Amino acid sequence: MDYGHELHFGVFLTPVADRAEDVVTAALEAEVLGLDSVSIQDHPYQPAFLDTWTLLTHIATRTERLTVFPNVANLPLRPPSVLARSVASLDILSNGRVELGLGAGAFWDAIEALGGPRRTPGEAVDALAEAIAVVRALWTPGRTPRLDGAHYRLHGAKPGPFPVHDVGIWLGAYKRRMLELTGRAADGWLPSLGYAAPEELAAMNATIDRAAEDAGRSPSDVRRLYNVHGRFAGDGFLQGPPSVWVEQLAGLALDEGVSGFVLAADVSDRTDLHRFAEEVVPAVRELVEAERVTPGAARPEPAVTLPEVTPGSSASSGRGGDGDHLVAIHDHLRQELAQVQDLVEQVGRGALDVAAARSMINTMTIRQNTWTLGTYCESYCRVVTTHHTIEDASMFPRLRRADPSLGPVVDRLEREHHDVAAVLEDVDRALVKLVGDPAHDVEPVRAAVGSLRDVLLAHLAYEEEQLVGPLNRLSIGI
């Protein structure tokens, strides 16, 4: 079941106090990498952790676009009336960039040691339901609310301040009563991979959906998010190269309705965070979007016999078909490649000027130009890698099924993808060397980009020659 929500990708950080600088740096990098949110786990009884709300506020002030939220707020130690005002205040200060992840509580010995209540599982669910009512009442302009619950009450408290956007309340829930509460009263469901395996999501979703419908709501009123973790190696769920992650996460989005993926990331070694943001996220977005536009159910069956069409025939030059879309994507890659080459030449000219002038100001300028080149080239390499990942994971398998005669062409294109990937690695190595080179010798980068141009342009030309016609007539999506 795909609920059709816009995809959301975030990072889930552990607020270790003695790594505070690393935590904040990871959050700032998440914004630069284009992720949607940063979330922080909330364990107020843990003396080794920074306070979650203080940290979220700091991150919000240091960023411009990221959504921030507790993942999830510990209700027994966060009175809902105070929590409501904290969330609303930060939403105002951040211009609408706060959501509320909320949990019923766990680790009751630690909660009680800090002065919080000890609750049975049933009491914890009831308290959470009351807390949601308190929070919503204080976010709603109008009359002074009066709520009488077994755990929380409002008697004469005036509502306000009010969030500047509709803050979502996302519940961490696993058991039946919590899932039913999610369906009745929450805006989102936020389980974690460690407690809800992928194969368990369908049954949990069904419980949420039934509860939503019984409450007069649509199941799509509840966004589904998923805290995930994994490795870019090994075997299993989220174990392996980025292409494995792309296929598995896209499958959860399309089959289980999960529209938000939040990666638990190491704050010190952020290599996996970068790979997730740069190689996985764009490919998942593109794959899900393509599948939503051209569902798998509409794909031609392999048994269908289709007339042979050669490149250049009328069927291969149809307007607006998948083949024409492929050409448009390739044209964009060609334009970007030309810009990369031009930027290399600009940096090269700057290097000569600096060598002659020996000016500290010019040295700083070329250092900036070098970083600009590196950033641009790295972005371009990510675009190419993402495009090829999408083709390998989605378009090529569909082509094989729809027209088996294209098998040899697809085989060659897949081999060429590996060749392009190898040249991209050469570009990356040259960039790393350039940034660390006091002489700013741009020749290795110029040579690597020249090789990329030769290999990539030949690959794009062959792919268009062989596939524009078939893609236009098969309409399988790309």
N, C-alpha and C positions, 0 to 999 in steps of 0.2 A: 504494500500500500504506500503510494507516494502522496503525501499530503500537499505537495506543491509549494512548500515554503522556500524562500530564498536561502541559499546555502550560507552557512556561517562557519568560519574557521578561527579558532582561538588557541591560546596557550594557557596551561594550568601550572602555576609556579608554587613551589614550597618556600614559605617566607623565613628561611633560616637566618637568624639574626647575625651570625658571624660571617655571612656571605651577603650582607645587605647590598653592597655595591653590585655584586653579580646579579642579584635578583632584579634590581632596578635596570641594569644594563640589558638583561634579557627582555624586560618589558619594552624598553625603548627600541631594541632591535626588532621586536615583534611588529611594532608600528612601521618601521622602515621596510620590513619584509612584506608588508601589505596584509597582515592578518587583521581580523576584525575585533578581537578582544583579548584582554588579559584577565585571568581570574586567579584568586588566591584562596588556598584552603584556610579554614577558620578553626583553630584549636586554641582558645584563649588560655587553657590550662597548661599549655606546652611552654615552659620557660625559655626554650631555645628558639622560639619563633617570634618574629615581629608581630605586633598587633595588626590584624587584617584590615580594619577600617582606616587606620592611620596610613598603612602602606598603600591601599587603594587610592586614598586621597592624594598622596604624594605622586603616584603614577599618573593620576588624572591631570595633575598640574603640570607634569613634565611632557605630556602628550597632547595631540590636537585632535586625533580621530578615533583612537581606540575606545571601545566600550570596556568598562571595568565592572567586575561583580565578584562577590564572595562565592566560593565553590566548595561547600555551601555554608551559609551563616549558621552558627551553633545557637539554635533558639533558646535552650535552657539558660545560656549565659548572655543572651542578647534580648532584653525585654522588648516585646514587639512595638510598644509605643515609642520607645527611644529609637529602635531600629527604623521605624517609619520616618521619623524626623531626620535621622542620619542619612538615609537613602535619598530622601527628597532634597536635603541640603546639598549633597554632593551632585545630584542630578542638576540642580540649578547652577552650581559653580562650574560644572563641566559642560554645560550647554546640552544636556540630555544624553549623557554617555554612561548611564548606570542602569544595571539590571540587578535583581535580587534573587540570588540562589539561596534556598532556605532548606534546612534539614530539621528533623525532629529531635536530633541529639543522639549521642552514643558515648561510650566510655564513661559510664555513670559514676564510677568511683572518683575519677578525675574531676568531673563536673561538681560532685558533692564536696570534694576537697576544696574547691574554689568558692564554695558558698551557694552553689546552684542546687536545684531540686533533683531528687532521684525519682524517676518515673518508670512505671511499667510500660511495656510496649503499647498497650491500649491507651494509657494516659498520655503517652507521647504523641500519638496520632490525634487524640482529642485536643491536646494543647496546641498542636500545629494548626488545626482547623480554626480554633479560636484566634490564634495569632494572625492568620491571614485576614480574618474579619476585622481585627483591630487595625492592621496596617492599611487595609483598603478604606476603612472609615476615616482614618486620619489623613488620607490622601484625597478625600472627596469634599469639595467645598459645600457649604450648606449648614444645616442645623447641627448643633452639638450632639454627637452620637452617644448612645447609652447601650453598653453591652455588658451582659452578666454571664460570665462563664465560670467553669469550675477552676480554671487556671489563670485567666486574664479578664480584667474588667475595665470598662471606661465609664466613669461617672463625672460628667462635667468637663472633660478635656475637649478643648476646641480643636478642630481640624487645622492642618497647616504645619509648616509650609507645604506647598504643592509642587510635585515634580513638573518639569517643563515638557516631559513626554510621557507616554503611557508606559510606565516601568513594568516589565514583566516579572512575575513571581514564578521562579523555576524550582521545582521540588526534586530533591534527591530521594527517590522512592524505589522500593523493591518488593515489599510484601503486599498482599491483596488490599488491605485497608488503606495503605499509603497510596497505592496505585489508583484506587477508587477516589480518594481525596484529590489526587492530581487531576483526574478526569472531571470532577465536579467543580473544582475551585481554582486550579492553577492555570498559568499561561504557558508553562513549559515543563518538560520532564527531563531531568539531568542525572541519569545513572552513570556509573563508572564500569569500565570493562572488567575490573577485578571482581566486581560483585554481580554483574549481569553479562553473561557471555553472549556473543552475537546470536547463537541459536535460541536463546531465551527471550529475545526481544519481541518476537511475534506474539507470544502468549501474553507478555506484559502489556504490549500495545493494545491487544484485544480487550484486556481488563480496563484500561484507560478509556478506550473508545466506548465501551458499554456504559461506563459510569458517566461519560460526557453526554451521551444520548439520553440516558435516564434523567439527567439534570436539564434537559432541553438545550444542550449545546451541540455544536458540531465537533466531531473528533479533530478536525483541522484547527479548532480553536487552541489546541495544545501543541506547541512546538516541541519536537523531539531532538534533544541534544545528547551527546555521548562523550564522556571523558575516556580517552584512549591512550594507550602507550604501546610501544613496540620497538623493533630493531630493524635496521636496514641490512639484515643478514639472517640466515637460518631458514626455517620452514614453519608454516603455521599462520595464524591470523596476525596480520601486521608484522610478519617476520619475512624479510626478503627485500629485494630491490624496490625502488619507487613504483615501478609498473604494477607490482603485486599490491601495494598499498592503494594505488589508484583504482584498480579493479575491485578490491574489497570494499573500500569506502563508497565508491559509486554504487555498488550493489546494495549496501545498507541504505543509501539515500533513495534508491528507486524501488527496492523491495520491502524495506521496513520503515520507510518514512523518516529516517534520521536526517535532519537538515543541518545539524550543527555538530562539528567534530572539534573537540578541545584536547590538544596534545599535552600530556604531562611531560614537561621538559626539564632536563638537567640545567640548572642555572649557571654552572661553571663551564661545562663542555657543551656548547650550543650548536655543535655540528648537526645533530639530528633536527633541531629546530629549523636550521637553515634549509636542510634538504626537504623537510615537510613543507615549508612555506614556498620554496622555489621550484620544487620538482613535483610534489604531490598535489598541492592545493589547486594550482591553475589547471592541471590535467583533470582533476575530479570535477571542477566547475564545468569545463568544456564537455566532458563526457556526459555528465548528467543533463546539461542543457541540450546537447545533441539528441540524447535518448528521449527527452521530454518532447522535442519537436518531431522526431521520427521514432515512435515506439517500436520495440522489437517485434511486436505483433504484426506490424505492417510490413515487415521485411519479406522479400520474395523467397519462396521455398527453393532449395537447390534443384528440385525436380523440374522446375519450369524451364522450358526451352525458349531461349531468347534469340532473336536474329542477330547475326554478327554485324557489327558496325565498326568501320575503320575510322581512325582519327581524321578529322577534316570533313567527314560527311555531315549531312544536315542534322543527324541525331546527335552528333558529338559537339555541335555548336549551339545547342539550345540555350536560351537565355534564362538565367536564374537557377539552373540545375546544380546538382552537387559538384559536377565537374567544374563548372564556372566558379563555384565557391572555392574550390581547391586552388584554381588559378589566382583568385583574389588574395587568398592567404599567401600563396607563393610570391605574388607581386609585392605584398607588404614585407615579406622576408628579404626580397631583393633590394627594396628601398632602404630598409634598415641596414643591410649589409653595406650599401654604398655610403651611408652615414658613418658607419664604423670605420670604413677605409678613410673617409675624409677626416675624421677625428684623429686617426693615427697620423695622418700627414700634418695636421695642425700641431700636434704635440711634437712631431719631429722638427718642424720649423721653429717651435719654441725652444727646443733643446739646443739648436745651433745658436740662437740669440743669447741664451743664458751662458753657454760656454764662452761666447765672445765677451760678454759684458761682465761676467763674474759678479753680478749684483745680487745682494741678499734678497732684495724685493723680487727680482725675477726668479730667483731660486725658489722662493715661496710660491710664486705664480705657477711655475712649471710643476711644482709638487702638487698644487691644486689641480692643474690640468691632467697630471698623471692619474690622480684619483678619479677625476671625471671620466677619463678614458676607461679606467678599470671598471667603474660602475656601469658605464654604458655597455661595454663589451660583455660583462657578466650578465646584464639584463638580456642582451641579445642572445647569448648562448642559452639562457633559460628558456627564452621563447622558442628557439629551434628545438631544444630538447623536449619541451612540453608538446609541441606540434607532433614530433615523431612518436612520443609516448602514446598520444591519442590515436595515431594511425595504427601502431602496433597492437594496442589493447582493444580497439573498436573497429576502425574502418577495414583493416586488412582481414580480420576474421569474417566480417560480413561479406566482403568481396569473394573470399574463398567459397562461402556457402552459396552465394547468389550466382556465381559463374566460375565453376571449377577450372575452366580453361585459362583463367587468369593466374593460376597457381605459380607458374614459373616467373611471371612478372612480379608477383608479390614476394616470392623468394628472393629475387634480386634486390628489390627495394628494401627488404629487411636487412640484407647484408650491407647495403649501402648506408643504412641507418647506423650500423656499427662503425663504418668507415667515417661517417660524419662525426659520430661521438668521439672517435679517437682524435680527429683534428680539433674538435672543441676542447679536448683536454690539453692539446698542445697550446692553444690560445690561452687557456687558463694558466698554464705553467709560465708562459711568456709574460703574462700580466703580473703574476706574483714576482717574477724576477725584476720586472721594470720598476715596480713600486719600491723594491728594496735596493735599487741600483743608484748609487750617488751620482753616476754619470748620466743617468736617464737615457741610456742607449735604447732607442725605440726600434732598432733594426730587427731584433728577434720577434717583436710583436708584429711588425710590418710583414715579415716573412710568414708568420703563423696565420695572420688574417688573409694573406694572399693564397695560401694553401686552402684555407677554409672557403674562399671565394671559388676557387677552381673546382673543388670537390662538391660543394653545395649546389652551385649553379648547374653543373652537369647532372646531379641527382634530380633537381627540380625539373629540368627539361625532360629527362627520361620519364619521370612520373607523369608529367602532363601529356607527353606523347602517347603513353600507354593507357592512361586511366581517365582522361577527361571524357571521352566518349562513353565508356562503360558506366562511369558514375552518373552522367546525365540521364542515361536510359534506365538504370537500375533504381535510382532514387532510394539509396539505402542510408543516406546520412553520412556525414563525415565529422 
